[in-house]
Amino acid sequence: MRMTAFLLVVASAALGQGPATNSKPYVKYDRPLIALNHVRLIDGSGAPARDDQMVVISGGKIQKIAAASGDAPKGAQVLDLTGDTVIPGLVGMHDHLYYPAPARNLAMYPEHAWSFPRLYLAGGVTTIRTTGSVEPYTDLELKKAIDSGKMPGPKMFVTGPYLEGKGAYTPQMHELQDADDARRTVDYWIAEGVTNFKAYMNITHDELQTATNEAHKNHLKITGHLCSIGFREAAAIGIDDLEHGIVVDSEFAPGKQPDQCPPQKEIRETLLKLDIQSEPVQSMIKDLVAHHVAMTSTLPVFEGFVPNRPPLRQANLDAMLPEARQSYLATRDTMAKNAAQSEWPALLKKEMEFEYAFAKAGGLLLAGPDPTGNGAVVAGYGDQREIELLVEAGFTPLEAIRIATYNGAQYLGEIDQVGTIAAGKQADMVVLKGDPSRTISDIENVEVVFKDGVGYDPAKLVKDANGFVGLK
C-alpha cells in the first residue's frame, strides 16, 4: 500500500499537477456584493442588447439590473466594464467529459476529469448535460466535487451510460440484451443519481420504448443519437430530445429495416439528395414539434470533418496533449488533400438549413459541441464555436445566444434559476470583451466567468488544463 501511494505521488509530480483540493486558486472575484457597472447587457431572452447597465450580484444571485450609475450599492466591489458585454452562462447540452484517444486502432474515449471541467468553465459554460457517459461513476463524483467547491467546473446534469443495442463500436458501451435489460439499466442508474438518459445507434424499438417509459415514470428525460430508429418513430415512442439533427436520421434511407441501422454511407447519400423544404422533411419537422421533441445542434463536430475547417485556433491546439494535437493535424492535412471528394461541406450546409427550419417551425433547438469526432472539438472552445456556427446557419447573434442559454435551461427545467440574466436568478454570467451582438466571434473573448456569484479567472483555468486534452 505504501509503495502504491508513493508511485501515485511520483506520477502526479511527473505530470506537473497534483490533485485539486479546492477551486479557490481559480477565483478572481468573491465578495458578498459585486456591481458590474457600465456593462452592455445581453440577457439571453433574445431581446436587444442594452448599453451602459449595472448588474448587482448579492449572495450568489442577481439582485438588480438598472441603468449604470456612479452610486453603486454601499460596500459593493464595483467593476467598471466599459466596452464589455455580459451574457448568461452557457448551458451546454451535448458536453461530454471524454475525448477520443489519439492514434487509436480501437475506438476508445478516455475520461477527462481534470481538463474538461476547467475548460468548460473557462469557455463560459456554467451548466452542462453530459449527454452520454463512458464513466458515469466518475461523472457523478465530479459533480459532487464541483458542487462542494473541491474543484472548479460547471453545474452538471449527469447522463447515464449509453443505452445501446447489439453492435456497439466501442467496448466502453454495454450492449442491451432486451427490453428487460433496458429497464434494469435505467432503474439502476436512477438509483445511483443520474438525471438524464441517452439512447444510442443500435437500440431496438422495444428497448427504447421501455427505457423511455421507465425514465418518464421517474420524471426524467431521455435523448438519443439514433440510427436503428428514425426520428418520427422515436417521437411516437415519446423521446424528449434528438441529437445531431438530420445528418444522423435514417428514416429516409431507402433500405431502412425495422430495428436496423443502415450503412452510414447510405444515410448520407440519401440526405445529399433531400430537399429540406420538401414535404417529407417538413412533415417530419412538424411531427417532432407536435410531439414537443427538442433537437440538439452539434455543428462543431460535423465541421471538424469539413476540409480546411474549422479555423485553426491556437488556444484550442494548446489545450491538447502533443500526441493528440499531432493526430488531429495529420487528419486535417489528409482531409485537405482529399477535399474534392469530401461530402461534408454539403452535409454541413444541409444540417444548418435543417436546424434553422426546425427552430423557425417552433422546435426547441439546443446547443452543444460534442467533443468527439476527429479531435477538432475541445471543451469550452467548442461551445463558443457552436454559437458562431449557428450564426453562420442564419440565426442572428442574439438568437444564437438564446439557443445556447435560455433554451438549454428551459429543457432542463432550470429556467427559473439560470439561462437568462434577470433579478432573482443565480448569478451565472460571462463577461466578454467586445460586443457579440455585432461581432459573434467576440464570444471567444472571455474575461470573467461568474457561477453562483463567484467570478472565475479563465486564464488560470486554461493554464492548468493546457496540454492534457487527449490524456485526462
C-alpha positions as CSV (number, residue, x, y, z in Angstrom):
1,M,0.0,0.0,0.0
2,R,2.8,2.4,0.8
3,M,4.6,1.7,-2.5
4,T,1.3,2.3,-4.4
5,A,0.8,5.7,-2.7
6,F,4.4,6.6,-3.4
7,L,4.0,5.7,-7.1
8,L,0.9,7.8,-7.3
9,V,2.7,10.8,-5.8
10,V,5.6,10.4,-8.2
11,A,3.2,10.0,-11.2
12,S,1.4,13.2,-10.2
13,A,4.6,15.1,-9.8
14,A,5.8,13.9,-13.2
15,L,2.7,15.2,-14.9
16,G,3.2,18.6,-13.3
17,Q,-0.2,18.6,-11.5
18,G,-1.3,17.5,-8.1
19,P,-5.0,16.8,-7.3
20,A,-7.2,19.9,-6.9
21,T,-8.0,20.5,-3.3
22,N,-10.5,23.3,-4.0
23,S,-11.5,25.9,-6.6
24,K,-10.2,28.9,-4.7
25,P,-6.9,29.4,-6.7
26,Y,-9.0,30.0,-9.8
27,V,-11.3,32.7,-8.2
28,K,-10.9,36.3,-9.3
29,Y,-13.9,37.9,-7.6
30,D,-15.6,36.6,-4.5
31,R,-17.3,39.3,-2.5
32,P,-20.8,39.3,-0.9
33,L,-21.7,42.3,-3.0
34,I,-20.4,43.0,-6.6
35,A,-21.6,45.5,-9.1
36,L,-20.8,45.1,-12.8
37,N,-21.0,48.8,-13.9
38,H,-21.2,50.3,-17.4
39,V,-21.6,46.9,-19.0
40,R,-23.5,46.0,-22.1
41,L,-26.2,43.5,-21.2
42,I,-27.4,40.6,-23.4
43,D,-29.9,38.9,-21.2
44,G,-30.4,35.7,-23.2
45,S,-34.1,36.2,-23.9
46,G,-33.4,37.3,-27.4
47,A,-34.1,40.9,-26.6
48,P,-31.8,43.6,-28.0
49,A,-28.6,44.4,-26.1
50,R,-28.8,47.2,-23.6
51,D,-25.9,49.5,-23.2
52,D,-24.4,51.1,-20.1
53,Q,-26.1,48.8,-17.5
54,M,-25.3,47.9,-13.9
55,V,-25.8,44.3,-12.7
56,V,-25.7,43.8,-9.0
57,I,-24.7,40.4,-7.5
58,S,-25.6,39.6,-3.9
59,G,-25.4,36.3,-2.1
60,G,-24.7,34.4,-5.3
61,K,-27.8,35.8,-7.1
62,I,-28.6,38.8,-9.3
63,Q,-30.0,41.4,-7.0
64,K,-31.0,44.0,-9.6
65,I,-30.4,45.3,-13.1
66,A,-30.5,49.1,-13.7
67,A,-29.0,51.8,-15.8
68,A,-25.4,52.4,-14.9
69,S,-24.8,54.7,-12.1
70,G,-22.0,56.3,-10.1
71,D,-23.9,55.3,-7.0
72,A,-23.3,51.6,-6.6
73,P,-24.7,49.8,-3.5
74,K,-22.8,50.6,-0.4
75,G,-20.0,48.2,0.3
76,A,-20.1,46.7,-3.2
77,Q,-17.0,45.8,-5.2
78,V,-17.5,47.8,-8.3
79,L,-16.1,46.6,-11.6
80,D,-16.0,49.2,-14.4
81,L,-16.8,47.1,-17.5
82,T,-17.0,49.9,-20.1
83,G,-16.8,48.3,-23.5
84,D,-17.5,44.8,-22.2
85,T,-20.6,42.7,-22.6
86,V,-22.2,40.3,-20.1
87,I,-24.3,37.3,-21.3
88,P,-25.8,34.4,-19.4
89,G,-23.6,31.4,-18.6
90,L,-23.8,29.0,-21.5
91,V,-25.8,25.8,-21.0
92,G,-24.0,23.1,-22.9
93,M,-26.4,20.4,-23.9
94,H,-24.0,17.9,-25.5
95,D,-20.9,18.3,-23.4
96,H,-19.2,15.0,-22.7
97,L,-16.4,14.6,-20.2
98,Y,-14.4,12.4,-22.6
99,Y,-12.4,12.9,-25.8
100,P,-11.1,10.5,-28.4
101,A,-7.8,8.8,-27.7
102,P,-5.1,9.9,-30.3
103,A,-3.7,7.5,-32.9
104,R,-6.1,4.7,-31.9
105,N,-6.9,1.5,-33.8
106,L,-9.7,0.8,-31.3
107,A,-12.4,3.4,-30.6
108,M,-11.7,4.5,-27.0
109,Y,-12.7,7.6,-25.2
110,P,-10.7,8.4,-22.1
111,E,-12.4,10.4,-19.3
112,H,-11.1,14.0,-19.0
113,A,-11.9,14.6,-15.4
114,W,-9.1,17.1,-15.0
115,S,-9.1,19.3,-18.1
116,F,-12.7,19.4,-19.3
117,P,-14.4,20.8,-16.2
118,R,-11.8,23.6,-16.2
119,L,-12.1,24.2,-20.0
120,Y,-15.9,24.3,-20.0
121,L,-15.9,26.8,-17.2
122,A,-13.1,28.9,-18.8
123,G,-15.2,29.0,-22.0
124,G,-18.2,30.5,-20.2
125,V,-20.1,27.2,-19.8
126,T,-21.7,27.2,-16.4
127,T,-24.1,24.3,-16.8
128,I,-23.7,21.1,-18.8
129,R,-25.6,18.0,-19.6
130,T,-23.1,15.2,-20.2
131,T,-25.4,13.6,-22.9
132,G,-23.8,10.1,-22.7
133,S,-21.3,8.9,-20.2
134,V,-18.5,6.3,-20.6
135,E,-17.6,6.7,-16.9
136,P,-20.9,7.6,-15.1
137,Y,-19.5,7.0,-11.7
138,T,-16.6,9.4,-12.4
139,D,-19.1,12.0,-13.7
140,L,-21.3,11.6,-10.5
141,E,-18.2,12.1,-8.3
142,L,-17.0,15.1,-10.3
143,K,-20.5,16.7,-9.8
144,K,-20.1,16.2,-6.1
145,A,-16.6,17.7,-6.1
146,I,-17.7,20.7,-8.1
147,D,-20.9,21.3,-6.1
148,S,-18.9,21.1,-2.8
149,G,-16.2,23.5,-4.1
150,K,-13.4,20.9,-4.1
151,M,-12.7,21.6,-7.8
152,P,-13.8,24.1,-10.4
153,G,-16.3,23.3,-13.1
154,P,-19.8,23.8,-14.4
155,K,-23.0,22.6,-12.8
156,M,-23.6,19.1,-14.1
157,F,-26.6,17.2,-15.2
158,V,-25.2,13.7,-15.4
159,T,-26.5,11.3,-18.2
160,G,-26.3,7.6,-17.6
161,P,-24.3,5.2,-19.6
162,Y,-25.3,4.8,-23.3
163,L,-28.4,2.7,-23.9
164,E,-27.0,0.8,-26.8
165,G,-28.2,-2.3,-28.6
166,K,-26.1,-5.1,-30.1
167,G,-23.4,-3.7,-32.3
168,A,-21.6,-1.1,-30.1
169,Y,-18.5,0.2,-31.8
170,T,-16.6,0.7,-28.6
171,P,-16.1,-1.7,-25.7
172,Q,-16.9,1.2,-23.3
173,M,-20.6,0.7,-24.0
174,H,-22.8,-2.0,-22.5
175,E,-25.0,-3.8,-25.2
176,L,-28.6,-4.2,-24.0
177,Q,-29.8,-7.7,-24.4
178,D,-33.5,-6.9,-24.4
179,A,-36.2,-4.7,-23.0
180,D,-35.9,-6.1,-19.5
181,D,-32.2,-5.2,-19.6
182,A,-33.1,-1.7,-20.6
183,R,-35.5,-1.4,-17.7
184,R,-32.9,-2.8,-15.2
185,T,-30.2,-0.4,-16.5
186,V,-32.4,2.7,-16.3
187,D,-33.6,1.8,-12.8
188,Y,-30.1,1.0,-11.5
189,W,-28.7,4.4,-12.7
190,I,-31.6,6.4,-11.4
191,A,-30.8,4.9,-8.0
192,E,-27.2,5.9,-8.5
193,G,-28.1,9.5,-9.1
194,V,-28.1,10.2,-12.9
195,T,-30.8,12.6,-14.1
196,N,-30.8,12.1,-17.9
197,F,-30.5,9.1,-20.3
198,K,-29.3,8.8,-23.9
199,A,-30.3,6.0,-26.3
200,Y,-27.7,5.1,-29.0
201,M,-27.5,3.9,-32.5
202,N,-28.4,0.2,-32.3
203,I,-31.1,0.3,-29.7
204,T,-34.3,-1.6,-30.7
205,H,-37.9,-0.2,-30.7
206,D,-38.9,-2.3,-27.6
207,E,-35.7,-1.3,-25.7
208,L,-36.2,2.4,-26.4
209,Q,-39.9,2.2,-25.5
210,T,-39.1,0.5,-22.2
211,A,-36.3,2.9,-21.4
212,T,-38.4,5.9,-22.2
213,N,-41.3,4.7,-20.1
214,E,-39.1,4.0,-17.2
215,A,-37.4,7.4,-17.4
216,H,-40.7,9.2,-17.7
217,K,-42.1,7.2,-14.8
218,N,-39.4,8.7,-12.7
219,H,-39.9,12.3,-14.1
220,L,-36.6,12.1,-16.1
221,K,-35.9,12.8,-19.8
222,I,-34.3,10.7,-22.5
223,T,-32.5,11.8,-25.6
224,G,-31.0,9.9,-28.5
225,H,-28.3,9.6,-31.1
226,L,-30.3,7.2,-33.2
227,C,-29.9,5.1,-36.3
228,S,-31.9,1.9,-35.9
229,I,-34.9,4.1,-35.2
230,G,-35.9,7.1,-37.3
231,F,-36.9,10.4,-35.9
232,R,-40.7,10.1,-36.3
233,E,-40.7,6.6,-34.8
234,A,-38.8,7.9,-31.8
235,A,-41.2,10.8,-31.4
236,A,-44.1,8.4,-31.4
237,I,-42.3,6.4,-28.7
238,G,-42.1,9.5,-26.6
239,I,-38.4,10.5,-26.8
240,D,-37.8,14.0,-25.4
241,D,-34.8,15.1,-27.5
242,L,-32.8,14.1,-30.6
243,E,-29.1,14.7,-31.0
244,H,-27.2,15.9,-34.1
245,G,-30.1,16.7,-36.5
246,I,-30.9,15.3,-39.8
247,V,-27.4,14.2,-40.6
248,V,-28.0,11.0,-38.5
249,D,-31.7,10.5,-39.3
250,S,-32.0,7.1,-41.0
251,E,-35.7,7.2,-41.8
252,F,-35.3,8.4,-45.4
253,A,-32.7,5.7,-46.4
254,P,-34.4,3.5,-49.0
255,G,-33.1,0.3,-47.5
256,K,-34.2,1.1,-43.9
257,Q,-35.4,-2.0,-42.0
258,P,-37.1,-2.0,-38.5
259,D,-34.6,-2.1,-35.6
260,Q,-31.6,-2.0,-38.0
261,C,-29.1,0.8,-38.6
262,P,-28.5,1.3,-42.4
263,P,-24.9,1.9,-43.5
264,Q,-23.8,5.5,-42.8
265,K,-22.8,5.9,-46.4
266,E,-26.4,5.2,-47.5
267,I,-27.8,7.6,-44.9
268,R,-25.6,10.4,-46.1
269,E,-26.1,9.8,-49.8
270,T,-29.9,10.0,-49.2
271,L,-29.5,13.2,-47.3
272,L,-27.5,14.8,-50.0
273,K,-30.4,14.3,-52.3
274,L,-33.0,15.6,-49.9
275,D,-34.6,19.0,-50.1
276,I,-35.0,20.4,-46.6
277,Q,-38.0,22.4,-47.9
278,S,-39.7,19.3,-49.4
279,E,-42.9,17.8,-48.0
280,P,-41.3,14.7,-46.4
281,V,-38.8,16.7,-44.4
282,Q,-41.2,19.5,-43.5
283,S,-43.7,16.9,-42.4
284,M,-41.1,15.2,-40.2
285,I,-40.3,18.6,-38.6
286,K,-44.0,19.3,-37.9
287,D,-44.3,15.9,-36.3
288,L,-41.4,16.5,-34.0
289,V,-42.7,19.9,-33.0
290,A,-46.2,18.5,-32.4
291,H,-44.6,15.8,-30.1
292,H,-42.6,18.5,-28.2
293,V,-39.3,16.8,-29.2
294,A,-36.3,19.1,-28.8
295,M,-33.3,18.9,-31.2
296,T,-29.6,19.3,-30.1
297,S,-27.4,21.1,-32.6
298,T,-23.8,19.8,-32.6
299,L,-22.4,21.7,-35.6
300,P,-18.7,21.8,-34.4
301,V,-18.3,18.0,-34.5
302,F,-19.5,18.0,-38.1
303,E,-17.5,21.0,-39.1
304,G,-14.4,19.0,-38.0
305,F,-14.9,16.7,-41.0
306,V,-15.1,19.6,-43.5
307,P,-11.7,20.1,-45.3
308,N,-9.8,23.2,-44.1
309,R,-12.3,23.8,-41.3
310,P,-12.6,24.9,-38.5
311,P,-10.3,27.9,-38.5
312,L,-7.2,26.8,-36.5
313,R,-7.3,28.4,-33.1
314,Q,-4.1,28.4,-31.1
315,A,-5.9,28.2,-27.8
316,N,-7.7,25.0,-28.9
317,L,-4.4,23.4,-30.0
318,D,-2.6,24.5,-26.9
319,A,-5.1,22.5,-24.8
320,M,-4.2,19.3,-26.5
321,L,-1.6,16.7,-25.5
322,P,1.2,16.9,-28.1
323,E,0.2,13.4,-29.4
324,A,-3.4,14.4,-29.7
325,R,-2.5,17.6,-31.5
326,Q,-0.3,15.8,-33.9
327,S,-3.0,13.2,-34.6
328,Y,-5.6,15.8,-35.3
329,L,-3.4,18.0,-37.5
330,A,-2.4,14.9,-39.5
331,T,-6.1,14.0,-40.0
332,R,-6.8,17.6,-41.0
333,D,-4.0,17.6,-43.6
334,T,-5.3,14.3,-45.1
335,M,-8.8,15.8,-45.4
336,A,-7.4,18.9,-47.1
337,K,-5.6,16.8,-49.7
338,N,-8.8,14.9,-50.5
339,A,-11.1,18.0,-50.3
340,A,-12.5,17.5,-53.8
341,Q,-14.0,14.1,-52.8
342,S,-15.5,15.2,-49.5
343,E,-19.2,15.2,-49.0
344,W,-19.0,17.1,-45.7
345,P,-19.2,20.7,-47.0
346,A,-22.6,19.9,-48.5
347,L,-23.7,17.8,-45.4
348,L,-22.8,20.7,-43.0
349,K,-24.7,23.2,-45.1
350,K,-27.7,20.8,-45.2
351,E,-27.6,20.3,-41.5
352,M,-27.5,24.1,-40.9
353,E,-30.6,24.5,-43.2
354,F,-32.4,21.8,-41.3
355,E,-31.7,23.3,-37.8
356,Y,-32.8,26.7,-39.0
357,A,-36.1,25.3,-40.4
358,F,-36.7,23.3,-37.2
359,A,-36.3,26.3,-35.0
360,K,-38.4,28.6,-37.2
361,A,-41.2,25.9,-37.2
362,G,-41.4,26.3,-33.4
363,G,-39.0,23.5,-32.4
364,L,-36.8,23.8,-29.3
365,L,-33.2,23.9,-30.6
366,L,-30.5,23.2,-28.0
367,A,-26.7,23.6,-28.4
368,G,-23.6,21.6,-27.6
369,P,-20.3,20.9,-29.3
370,D,-19.9,17.0,-28.9
371,P,-16.1,16.8,-28.3
372,T,-15.6,13.6,-30.2
373,G,-15.2,13.1,-34.0
374,N,-11.6,13.6,-35.2
375,G,-10.5,15.6,-32.2
376,A,-11.2,19.0,-33.6
377,V,-13.6,19.9,-30.8
378,V,-12.3,20.7,-27.3
379,A,-14.5,21.5,-24.3
380,G,-15.4,25.2,-23.9
381,Y,-13.9,26.3,-27.2
382,G,-16.3,24.0,-29.0
383,D,-19.3,25.6,-27.1
384,Q,-18.2,29.0,-28.4
385,R,-17.7,27.7,-31.9
386,E,-21.2,26.2,-31.8
387,I,-22.7,29.7,-31.3
388,E,-20.6,31.1,-34.2
389,L,-21.8,28.3,-36.5
390,L,-25.5,28.9,-35.5
391,V,-25.0,32.5,-36.8
392,E,-23.5,31.0,-40.0
393,A,-26.6,28.9,-40.2
394,G,-28.8,32.0,-40.4
395,F,-29.6,32.8,-36.8
396,T,-28.9,36.3,-35.5
397,P,-26.3,36.6,-32.8
398,L,-29.0,37.3,-30.2
399,E,-30.9,34.2,-31.4
400,A,-27.8,32.0,-31.3
401,I,-27.0,33.2,-27.7
402,R,-30.6,32.4,-26.7
403,I,-30.3,28.9,-28.1
404,A,-27.1,28.3,-26.1
405,T,-28.5,29.7,-22.9
406,Y,-32.3,30.1,-22.4
407,N,-33.3,27.0,-24.5
408,G,-31.0,24.6,-22.6
409,A,-32.2,25.9,-19.3
410,Q,-35.8,25.5,-20.4
411,Y,-35.2,21.9,-21.4
412,L,-33.5,21.1,-18.1
413,G,-36.3,22.7,-16.1
414,E,-33.9,25.3,-14.7
415,I,-35.2,28.4,-16.5
416,D,-36.3,29.9,-13.1
417,Q,-32.6,29.7,-11.9
418,V,-30.3,30.1,-14.9
419,G,-30.4,30.7,-18.7
420,T,-31.1,34.4,-18.6
421,I,-29.9,37.4,-16.7
422,A,-32.7,38.6,-14.5
423,A,-33.2,39.7,-10.9
424,G,-33.6,36.8,-8.6
425,K,-31.8,34.3,-10.7
426,Q,-28.5,32.6,-9.9
427,A,-25.6,34.9,-10.9
428,D,-24.3,32.6,-13.7
429,M,-22.8,35.1,-16.3
430,V,-19.9,35.6,-18.7
431,V,-18.1,38.9,-19.1
432,L,-16.8,39.3,-22.7
433,K,-14.5,41.8,-24.2
434,G,-16.4,43.4,-27.2
435,D,-19.9,43.0,-28.5
436,P,-21.1,39.6,-29.7
437,S,-24.4,41.0,-30.8
438,R,-22.5,42.7,-33.6
439,T,-19.4,40.5,-33.9
440,I,-20.2,37.0,-32.9
441,S,-16.5,36.0,-32.7
442,D,-16.3,38.2,-29.6
443,I,-18.0,35.2,-27.8
444,E,-14.4,33.9,-27.6
445,N,-13.1,36.9,-25.6
446,V,-13.9,35.6,-22.1
447,E,-12.6,37.8,-19.3
448,V,-14.5,36.6,-16.2
449,V,-17.0,33.7,-15.7
450,F,-19.4,34.1,-12.8
451,K,-21.0,31.0,-11.4
452,D,-23.3,31.5,-8.4
453,G,-21.9,34.9,-8.0
454,V,-18.2,33.8,-7.8
455,G,-16.0,35.2,-10.6
456,Y,-13.5,32.7,-12.0
457,D,-10.4,33.7,-13.9
458,P,-10.4,31.9,-17.3
459,A,-6.7,32.4,-17.8
460,K,-5.9,30.4,-14.7
461,L,-8.4,27.6,-15.6
462,V,-6.9,27.3,-19.1
463,K,-3.3,27.4,-17.8
464,D,-3.9,24.4,-15.6
465,A,-5.8,22.4,-18.3
466,N,-3.5,23.1,-21.2
467,G,-1.6,20.1,-22.6
468,F,-3.9,17.5,-21.0
469,V,-6.7,17.1,-23.6
470,G,-6.1,13.6,-25.1
471,L,-4.8,12.4,-21.7
472,K,-7.0,13.3,-18.8
